[in-house]
Amino acid sequence: MELPSEPPVGEGPSIPSLTRWIIAVDVGSTTTKGACFERRDEGLVLRAVEHAPTTVEKPFEDVTIGLDEAIRRLGEVVGEKFGTGEAGGSGGKGRPDVTLVATSSAGGGLQMLACGTTQRFSASSAHRAAMGAGAIVLATLSPDDGLSLAQKADLVRDLRPDMVLMGGGFDGGEVPSFIAELADLLRTARPRPRLGDSFRIPLVYAGNDAGHELVEDVLGEQFIIHRVANLAPGPRKENPGPAREAIHRLFQQHVMSQAPGYGKLLARVAAPVLPTPGAVAKAVDLAAKTWGRDVLAFDIGGATTDVFSVRRGRLARSVSANLGMSYSALNVLQRAGLDRLLRWLPGDDATAVTAAVANKTLHPTTLPETAFELRVEQAVAREALWLALEDHVEMAGGGLSDGPGVPLVIGSGGVLSFAPRQEQVVDILADAVGAGRAVEVAVDDRFLLPQVGALSTVAPGLAVEVLERHSVKRLATVHGRGDKR
């Protein structure tokens, strides 16, 4: 089942007319990535891209320190003093000709627990809605998930989620007994938040309209209860939009405020800080609207791979939490199998290939230094992307379009964005997709999709400029060459 597309871009705040400089920053888990744009008569010009370490952990424990360092480096490149701190920042305070927008996955991004009355229906709907809001889903629980109540309670105690999403039951009926069971499970397990020991975890209730009062009575003292329209109001009906909007709002208002320095960050930006995957989803949706075609996008990292698709105007997203290029490289080998990896590496020794993958997992920040190491890394990428696409089709109902026209396949992530040759990117994506039809391949070679998504919330026209001129580089139209596996 596919998700509805996000609300139209550009709703909400706008960029002041005095703005000359726009700084868009993605505060990542390890790196804060800033891009500086200048408004000129000929349009929006990308002047600089700079990185700085993210400072959410000790000894700094203040994300604005890394933010200010990235902004300082941008200023050095363009010859401007943008200033730092509250008095001279680049958002609501400081220079009136500078506007700051931001996204964030610092501290691991938004992490959620999804609950429903059955794995097949409401729990799956909750899982998809949470992913569509940019969350990592830690677990999806339901009375029929095969776990005992004691096992579920132990799992919930260990997870430490930022937020809980609960669905279940069709509107117009009585309160399902399963909702009472889930509420009692959460009351007994008493999950602790990941950030801030005194913080009450937000719970978005998106189930049967008669169940809200019971959930409020049982969990109102432990959680911040927020009621929205039913995720699945009737048979074969799904309505994830209200739940996704509530997740975004609660993440900004409650969860982000617990992370060190986020209060200062929120005071400086021109629009709400989006979770990074949610911003990328907006950028992918914008690409589909801009070019009038279906889009499939991969964002492959060291530990996880996100997949986004827009088919006939509907957006879907999935997260493969254990498929990545470094921390999860051995998991890719295990899931794919050595034979599948070796087929991309004719003539290479199987023992040496296995050792190279293991070494990458043990030393995740190292880069390929030899042609052999590069071949192995790109083979891992092919299999990781293929497996993530399989997960995407199963979890989110998305994937390559089977409709008219040539779909656009966008790749992002270090192994793609920093590949030595563009033809390698084309080969990796074409082989990974494995389509028996033509696709156009493109790459986000500057890692700007999060910034495009953030910019789209305040200036959709400028976001389109960045998308077309600076972010998505279209490479070639090819036929997918991977087998159907």
C-alpha positions in Angstrom: 0.0 0.0 0.0 1.5 3.4 -1.0 1.5 6.5 1.1 -0.1 9.7 0.0 2.3 12.4 -1.1 3.4 15.0 1.4 1.4 18.3 1.6 2.4 20.8 -1.1 5.8 22.3 -0.5 6.0 26.0 0.5 3.2 25.9 3.0 4.3 27.8 6.2 7.1 30.4 6.7 8.7 32.3 3.8 12.1 33.9 3.2 12.2 37.6 3.9 12.6 39.9 0.9 15.8 41.3 2.5 17.5 37.9 2.3 20.6 37.8 0.2 22.3 34.7 1.7 20.5 31.4 2.5 22.4 28.9 4.6 21.0 25.4 4.7 22.5 23.0 7.2 22.0 19.3 7.9 23.0 18.4 11.4 24.0 14.8 11.0 24.9 12.2 13.6 28.6 12.7 13.1 28.9 15.6 10.6 27.2 19.0 10.2 26.9 19.8 6.5 26.3 23.4 5.5 25.5 24.9 2.0 25.6 28.6 1.4 23.5 30.1 -1.5 23.5 33.7 -2.7 20.5 35.3 -4.3 21.5 37.1 -7.5 19.6 38.5 -10.5 20.3 35.3 -12.5 18.9 33.1 -9.7 20.2 31.3 -6.6 23.9 30.5 -6.8 25.6 27.8 -4.7 28.7 29.6 -3.3 30.1 27.0 -0.8 29.6 23.6 0.8 31.5 23.0 4.1 31.4 20.4 6.8 32.2 20.4 10.6 31.9 17.8 13.3 28.5 17.5 15.0 28.8 18.5 18.7 25.8 16.7 20.3 28.0 14.4 22.4 30.3 15.1 25.3 32.4 17.2 25.9 30.5 19.8 23.9 26.8 18.7 24.3 25.6 21.6 22.2 24.7 21.2 18.5 25.1 24.9 17.8 28.8 24.7 18.4 29.2 22.5 15.3 26.6 24.5 13.5 28.6 27.7 14.1 31.8 26.1 13.0 30.2 25.0 9.7 28.8 28.6 9.2 32.2 30.1 10.0 33.8 27.9 7.4 31.1 28.9 4.8 31.8 32.6 5.6 35.5 32.2 5.1 34.9 30.7 1.6 32.5 33.5 0.4 34.3 36.3 2.2 31.5 37.2 4.7 31.2 37.3 8.5 27.9 35.6 9.2 28.4 35.6 13.0 27.8 33.0 15.6 25.6 32.5 18.7 22.3 34.0 19.5 23.4 37.6 19.0 24.9 37.2 15.6 23.4 34.0 14.3 22.0 33.4 10.8 18.3 32.8 11.7 15.8 34.9 13.4 18.5 37.0 15.1 21.6 38.6 13.6 22.0 39.8 10.1 18.7 40.6 8.3 20.1 39.5 4.9 20.9 36.0 6.1 18.3 33.2 6.5 19.1 29.8 8.1 17.1 26.6 7.5 18.1 23.2 9.0 17.5 19.5 9.2 18.8 17.1 11.7 19.5 13.4 12.5 21.9 14.2 15.4 21.7 11.6 18.1 20.4 9.0 15.7 17.4 11.0 14.4 13.8 10.3 15.4 13.3 6.7 16.8 9.8 5.4 17.2 7.9 2.4 18.5 4.9 1.5 16.3 1.9 -0.4 17.8 -1.2 -1.9 16.2 -3.9 -4.5 16.8 -2.7 -6.8 14.0 0.7 -7.1 12.2 -1.0 -7.4 8.8 -3.2 -4.3 9.0 -3.0 -1.5 11.7 0.6 -2.3 12.9 1.8 -2.2 9.3 0.0 1.1 8.8 1.6 2.5 11.9 5.0 1.3 10.7 4.6 2.9 7.3 3.3 6.2 8.8 6.2 6.4 11.1 8.7 5.8 8.3 7.0 8.3 6.1 7.5 10.9 8.9 11.2 10.3 8.8 11.5 7.9 11.8 13.6 4.8 12.4 11.1 2.2 13.6 12.7 0.4 16.5 10.0 -2.3 16.7 6.4 -2.9 15.5 4.3 -4.5 18.2 0.9 -6.1 18.1 -1.0 -8.9 20.0 -0.3 -11.3 17.2 3.4 -10.6 16.7 4.5 -13.9 18.2 6.0 -12.5 21.4 4.7 -13.1 24.9 3.6 -10.2 27.0 6.7 -10.6 29.1 8.9 -10.6 26.0 7.2 -7.5 24.7 7.5 -5.7 28.0 11.3 -6.5 28.2 11.7 -5.2 24.6 9.8 -2.0 25.3 11.9 -1.3 28.4 15.2 -1.7 26.4 14.2 0.3 23.3 14.0 3.9 24.8 12.0 5.4 22.0 11.5 9.1 21.3 7.9 8.6 20.4 5.1 5.9 20.2 2.5 5.6 17.4 -0.6 3.5 18.2 -3.3 2.4 15.8 -6.0 -0.2 15.5 -9.7 -0.8 15.0 -12.0 0.7 12.4 -14.0 3.8 13.2 -17.6 3.4 14.3 -17.0 0.2 16.3 -16.4 -0.6 19.9 -13.0 -0.3 21.5 -11.0 -3.4 20.4 -9.7 -5.4 23.3 -6.3 -5.3 21.6 -6.1 -1.5 22.3 -6.6 -2.2 26.0 -3.9 -4.8 25.8 -1.4 -2.5 24.1 -2.2 0.3 26.5 -1.7 -2.0 29.5 1.6 -3.2 28.0 2.9 0.3 27.7 1.7 1.2 31.2 3.5 -1.9 32.7 6.7 -1.6 30.7 7.1 2.2 31.4 9.6 2.9 28.5 12.2 5.5 29.3 13.0 8.2 26.8 16.3 8.3 25.0 16.8 12.0 25.7 16.1 13.5 29.1 15.2 11.3 32.1 12.3 13.5 33.2 10.8 13.8 29.7 7.3 12.3 29.0 7.3 10.4 25.8 4.8 11.6 23.2 2.2 9.0 22.1 0.3 9.6 18.9 -3.0 7.7 19.1 -4.4 7.1 15.6 -6.7 4.2 16.2 -10.4 3.5 16.7 -12.3 6.7 17.6 -13.8 5.1 20.7 -10.4 4.0 22.0 -8.9 7.4 22.8 -10.6 7.8 26.2 -9.3 4.4 27.3 -5.8 5.2 26.2 -5.9 8.6 27.9 -7.1 7.0 31.2 -4.5 4.3 31.2 -1.5 6.2 29.9 -2.2 9.9 30.4 0.1 10.3 33.4 3.0 8.6 31.7 2.8 9.9 28.1 1.9 13.1 26.3 -1.2 11.8 24.4 -2.0 13.3 21.0 -5.1 12.1 19.2 -5.3 12.2 15.4 -7.6 10.7 12.7 -7.5 6.9 12.4 -4.7 5.5 10.3 -7.0 2.8 9.0 -10.6 4.1 9.3 -12.1 1.2 7.4 -11.3 -1.9 5.4 -8.7 -1.3 2.6 -8.5 2.4 3.7 -5.3 4.1 4.9 -4.9 7.7 6.1 -1.4 8.3 7.3 -1.2 12.1 6.7 -2.6 13.3 10.1 -0.3 10.9 12.0 2.8 12.0 10.0 2.0 15.7 10.6 1.6 15.1 14.3 4.9 13.2 14.5 6.7 16.0 12.8 5.1 18.6 15.1 5.7 16.6 18.3 9.3 15.8 17.3 10.0 19.5 16.9 8.2 20.6 20.0 9.1 17.9 22.5 11.8 15.5 21.3 14.3 17.9 19.7 14.1 20.2 22.7 15.6 17.5 24.9 18.8 17.2 22.8 21.7 19.5 23.9 21.6 22.9 22.2 18.4 22.3 20.1 16.6 25.1 21.9 19.1 27.5 20.6 19.0 26.0 17.2 15.2 26.2 17.0 15.4 29.9 18.0 17.7 30.7 15.0 16.0 29.0 12.1 13.4 30.5 9.7 11.3 27.3 9.7 10.9 24.2 11.9 13.9 21.8 11.9 12.9 18.7 9.9 14.2 15.1 10.5 16.8 14.5 7.8 14.9 11.6 6.2 11.7 13.6 6.2 13.5 16.4 4.4 14.9 14.0 1.8 11.4 12.7 1.2 10.2 16.3 0.5 13.1 16.7 -1.9 12.2 13.5 -3.7 8.6 14.4 -3.9 9.6 17.8 -5.3 11.8 16.2 -7.9 8.8 14.1 -9.1 6.6 17.2 -9.3 9.3 19.3 -11.0 10.1 16.8 -13.7 6.6 15.3 -14.0 7.7 11.7 -13.6 8.0 8.8 -11.1 11.2 8.8 -9.0 13.1 6.1 -7.1 15.8 7.4 -4.7 18.5 5.6 -2.6 20.3 7.2 0.3 23.0 4.7 1.4 25.0 5.3 4.5 27.5 3.5 6.7 24.8 1.7 8.8 21.5 2.1 7.0 19.9 2.6 3.6 16.8 4.7 3.0 14.7 4.2 -0.1 12.1 6.7 -1.4 9.7 6.3 -4.3 7.1 8.4 -5.9 4.7 6.4 -8.1 1.8 8.2 -9.7 2.2 11.1 -7.3 2.3 8.9 -4.1 5.3 8.9 -1.9 6.6 5.9 0.0 9.7 5.5 2.2 11.5 2.6 3.9 14.6 2.3 6.1 16.8 -0.8 6.0 18.4 -0.4 9.3 21.2 -3.0 8.9 22.2 -2.5 5.3 25.1 -0.1 4.9 28.6 0.4 3.6 30.7 0.2 6.8 29.0 -0.6 10.1 26.6 -3.0 8.4 28.8 -4.3 5.6 29.1 -7.8 7.1 25.3 -7.9 7.4 25.1 -7.1 3.6 27.4 -10.1 3.0 25.4 -12.3 5.2 22.0 -11.4 3.7 23.2 -11.5 0.1 25.6 -14.4 0.3 29.2 -14.5 -0.8 28.3 -15.9 -4.2 26.1 -12.9 -5.0 28.9 -10.6 -4.0 31.6 -12.5 -6.0 29.6 -12.3 -9.2 30.5 -8.6 -9.4 34.2 -9.5 -8.7 35.3 -12.0 -11.3 38.8 -13.2 -10.7 39.0 -11.9 -7.1 39.8 -14.3 -4.3 36.8 -15.2 -2.1 38.8 -15.2 1.1 40.3 -11.8 0.3 36.9 -10.4 -0.4 35.5 -11.6 2.9 38.4 -10.2 4.7 38.0 -6.8 3.0 34.3 -6.6 4.0 35.2 -7.6 7.6 37.9 -5.0 7.8 35.5 -2.3 6.6 33.1 -3.3 9.4 35.9 -3.2 12.0 37.2 0.1 10.7 34.1 1.9 9.3 35.7 5.3 8.8 38.4 4.1 6.4 38.2 4.8 2.7 39.3 2.5 -0.2 43.0 2.8 -0.9 43.4 0.2 -3.6 41.5 -0.7 -6.8 40.6 -4.0 -5.1 39.1 -2.3 -2.1 37.1 0.0 -4.3 35.7 -3.0 -6.3 34.7 -4.7 -3.1 33.0 -1.5 -1.8 31.0 -1.0 -5.0 30.0 -4.7 -5.0 28.7 -4.3 -1.5 26.8 -1.2 -2.6 25.1 -3.1 -5.5 23.9 -5.8 -3.1 22.9 -3.4 -0.3 20.8 -1.3 -2.7 19.1 -4.4 -4.2 18.3 -5.7 -0.7 17.1 -2.3 0.4 14.8 -2.1 -2.6 13.4 -5.5 -1.8 12.7 -4.3 1.8 11.1 -1.1 0.3 8.7 -3.1 -1.9 7.7 -5.3 1.1 7.5 -2.7 3.8 6.2 0.4 2.0 4.7 -0.9 -1.2 6.9 1.3 -3.3 9.5 0.7 -6.0 10.1 1.2 -9.6 7.1 2.5 -11.6 5.4 0.2 -14.1 3.6 3.1 -15.7 4.4 5.1 -18.9 7.5 7.2 -19.2 11.1 6.7 -18.0 11.4 6.8 -14.2 14.3 8.7 -12.6 16.6 6.8 -10.2 18.6 9.0 -7.9 21.6 7.8 -5.8 23.0 9.6 -2.8 25.6 8.6 -0.2 29.4 8.5 -0.2 29.9 5.4 -2.3 27.8 7.0 -5.1 28.4 10.7 -4.6 32.2 10.3 -4.3 32.7 7.5 -6.9 35.9 8.2 -9.0 34.0 8.0 -12.3 30.4 8.8 -13.1 30.0 5.6 -15.2 30.6 3.6 -12.0 27.5 5.3 -10.5 25.5 4.4 -13.5 26.6 0.8 -13.4 25.9 0.5 -9.6 22.4 1.9 -9.8 21.5 0.0 -13.0 22.7 -3.3 -11.6 21.1 -2.7 -8.3 17.7 -1.8 -9.6 17.7 -4.8 -12.0 14.8 -3.4 -14.1 14.0 -4.8 -17.4 13.1 -1.4 -18.7 14.8 2.0 -19.3 15.6 4.2 -16.3 17.3 7.5 -16.1 20.1 7.5 -13.5 21.2 10.6 -11.5 23.4 11.3 -8.5 23.2 13.8 -5.6 26.9 14.5 -5.9 26.9 17.2 -3.3 24.7 15.6 -0.6 22.2 18.5 -1.0 18.9 16.6 -0.9 18.3 17.4 2.8 18.9 21.0 2.2 16.6 21.0 -0.8 13.8 19.6 1.4 14.4 22.2 4.1 14.5 25.0 1.6 11.2 23.8 0.0 9.3 24.6 3.3 10.1 28.3 3.0 10.8 28.9 -0.7 9.7 26.1 -3.1 10.7 28.1 -6.2 14.3 28.4 -4.9 14.3 24.8 -3.8 13.5 23.8 -7.4 16.5 25.9 -8.6 18.8 24.1 -6.2 17.4 20.8 -7.2 17.9 21.4 -10.9 21.2 23.4 -10.9 23.1 22.1 -7.9 21.8 18.9 -6.4 20.6 16.2 -8.8 23.0 15.5 -11.6 21.4 13.5 -14.3 23.9 11.1 -15.9 22.4 8.6 -18.4 19.4 6.7 -19.6 20.0 2.9 -19.4 18.3 -0.4 -19.1 18.7 -2.1 -15.7 21.1 -5.0 -15.9 20.6 -6.8 -12.7 18.7 -10.1 -12.8 15.3 -10.6 -11.1 16.9 -12.5 -8.3 
